Amino acid sequence: MAASRKKKAPSKAGDKEGGGDTVKPLGEPPKESSKSNANRRKRARDAPPPEPEYFDEKRNLEDLWEAAFPVGTEWDNMDKIREINWKFSNLEDALEEGGELHGKKVYLFGCTEAQMLNVNGVDKVTLIPVVVAVVSPIPPSDKIGVKSVQRETEDIISMKTMKMAWMPYIPLENRQSQVERLHTEIYTIGCTQRRSALKLLKIERVKQYDYCLPYLQPLNPDEDENDTVVQIMYPLEPPVVCEFDWDLDDLEEFTDDLIKEEVLPEDQKDKFKEYVKALVKERKQAQRQANESRKKAIEEMDPETRSALQTMRFYKFYPVQTPDTPDISQVKVAYINRYYGKAHVVL
């Protein structure tokens, strides 16, 4: 039998012994010359470095004014406050080292004041945010007053009822620390009512927030307690609207003058007089009750609270003037509300 022939294996690509041309594997990029690499490195060295990005450094108390809930502001107006880039660097400076309030225990609450301002060349009613700082060793009060021109009665209720409370404010530099280990001297009124849940509440309940005022138990009678004027809206068509001062006005002469001015029909004279007498009687009774309640509250007050109320100081902070904000220099007032009265310092 003839011997079997063995086939010779084909030579591998690039095998020198095969004598064939060198074949590069598919997909392998051609090698760059050392000269092109050097040029690329040179261009990289000559390219200008990218410009660094700069970010404004956040101030330690930058959001303090926003942490103070604007008590008494309608929910629909909350967003309007932020339509202008308000700044409260005066509040921050007062609480920082070297400031007048540094190291003191302060309780802050916000509110808003509607004023006609020139905003970007247009006169418009604008809500100005205001922050009131109360310097006190104890919280000023745990109650809220609910009172407005539209409401006939005044209610003094717990802050908890309105989901409000005095909350510790943590400066930015300390927010990575454990809150329970921090010692803070700054507290703000906070509100945990979620805006998204307002639609589930009754209209009367929502409106309560519009008429809230931070409450303070007065040691002295307020202006209303000694006021001798009653507001009259006698039910006619059109109604008779006027003021009657029971100390200065004589009811008979007052009524006759209204008849002469053809404001009041003559056949309504007796009914009108009885109406005014009833208003005066009701007003005097309310003042007497308020006076008795105030005196009783003071008598039952512990010495620490009474001492704190006697030494409290109120600082009212308006936004500072910046190129982005309207001029408010002519609309600043010391008045806070009917419970707190006037601020000792307006900034």
Order of alpha helices (4+ residues) and beta strands (2+ residues): alpha-alpha-alpha-alpha-beta-beta-beta-beta-beta-beta-alpha-beta-beta-beta-alpha-alpha-alpha-beta-beta-beta-beta
